[in-house]
Amino acid sequence: MNLDLLDEVCDHARINSKALKRRVELKYKTKTKPRQFKVADLVMRKVHPYQLENKLSPKWTGLFRVVEVLGNGAYKLETLEGGASLRMWNVVNLKFYFS
């Protein structure tokens, strides 16, 4: 009898899983604020955890200029003196600099 009900239990679990994923996605989209930067915008970048000296160290560093928008939230940065960054940065690790 349990083997006969196995397909129904699997279908029920699949439906619940899809519903949960949909609810999580909806919650994420309502809480996040989409950010997009343009070329020449001034931004600050998040400090890596290994760069923090102690818990009172600043969490954001530098002043950088956006050089290139690479798509999918990736940006190439440079310092204000013109030194190019060696890597690309995701929008999650950047925030606007307001002066």
C-alpha positions as CSV (number, residue, x, y, z in Angstrom):
1,M,0.0,0.0,0.0
2,N,2.9,2.4,0.8
3,L,4.4,1.8,-2.6
4,D,1.1,2.7,-4.3
5,L,1.1,6.1,-2.5
6,L,4.8,6.8,-3.2
7,D,4.1,8.6,-6.5
8,E,1.5,10.9,-4.8
9,V,3.9,11.7,-1.9
10,C,6.6,12.6,-4.4
11,D,4.3,14.8,-6.4
12,H,3.1,16.5,-3.2
13,A,6.8,17.1,-2.1
14,R,7.7,18.5,-5.6
15,I,4.7,20.9,-5.5
16,N,5.6,22.1,-2.0
17,S,9.3,22.6,-3.0
18,K,8.3,24.8,-6.0
19,A,5.9,26.8,-3.9
20,L,8.6,27.4,-1.3
21,K,11.1,28.5,-4.0
22,R,8.5,30.9,-5.4
23,R,7.8,32.4,-2.0
24,V,11.6,32.8,-1.3
25,E,12.1,34.5,-4.7
26,L,9.2,36.9,-4.1
27,K,10.5,37.8,-0.7
28,Y,14.0,38.4,-2.1
29,K,12.8,40.6,-4.9
30,T,10.7,42.8,-2.6
31,K,13.5,43.4,-0.1
32,T,16.4,44.1,-2.6
33,K,16.9,47.4,-4.2
34,P,18.4,47.1,-7.7
35,R,21.5,49.2,-8.2
36,Q,23.1,50.1,-11.5
37,F,26.1,52.3,-12.0
38,K,27.1,54.2,-15.0
39,V,30.6,54.9,-16.3
40,A,32.3,57.7,-14.3
41,D,30.2,57.1,-11.2
42,L,32.1,57.3,-7.9
43,V,31.7,54.2,-5.8
44,M,33.1,52.6,-2.6
45,R,33.8,48.9,-2.3
46,K,33.3,46.5,0.5
47,V,36.4,45.4,2.4
48,H,37.3,41.7,2.4
49,P,37.0,40.1,5.8
50,Y,40.7,39.2,5.8
51,Q,41.6,42.9,5.3
52,L,39.8,43.9,8.5
53,E,42.2,44.6,11.3
54,N,39.6,44.5,14.1
55,K,35.8,44.9,14.5
56,L,36.0,48.7,14.5
57,S,37.8,48.9,11.1
58,P,35.8,50.6,8.3
59,K,33.7,48.2,6.3
60,W,34.0,50.2,3.0
61,T,37.2,51.4,1.4
62,G,38.5,53.9,-1.1
63,L,37.0,56.0,-3.7
64,F,36.8,54.4,-7.1
65,R,35.5,55.4,-10.5
66,V,33.6,53.0,-12.7
67,V,35.5,52.5,-15.9
68,E,33.5,49.8,-17.7
69,V,30.1,48.1,-17.2
70,L,30.5,44.4,-18.1
71,G,26.9,43.3,-17.6
72,N,25.2,41.0,-15.1
73,G,26.2,43.4,-12.3
74,A,29.9,43.3,-13.0
75,Y,32.0,46.5,-13.1
76,K,35.6,47.4,-13.7
77,L,37.0,50.1,-11.4
78,E,39.9,52.4,-11.2
79,T,41.3,54.7,-8.5
80,L,40.9,58.4,-8.9
81,E,44.7,58.6,-9.7
82,G,44.1,56.4,-12.7
83,G,45.4,53.1,-11.3
84,A,43.2,50.3,-12.8
85,S,41.9,47.6,-10.6
86,L,43.1,44.1,-11.5
87,R,39.7,42.4,-11.0
88,M,36.0,43.0,-11.7
89,W,33.6,43.8,-8.9
90,N,30.0,42.7,-8.5
91,V,27.3,45.2,-7.7
92,V,26.7,43.5,-4.3
93,N,30.2,44.7,-3.2
94,L,29.8,48.3,-4.3
95,K,27.8,51.3,-3.2
96,F,27.5,54.9,-4.4
97,Y,29.8,57.6,-3.0
98,F,27.8,60.7,-2.2
99,S,29.9,63.9,-1.7
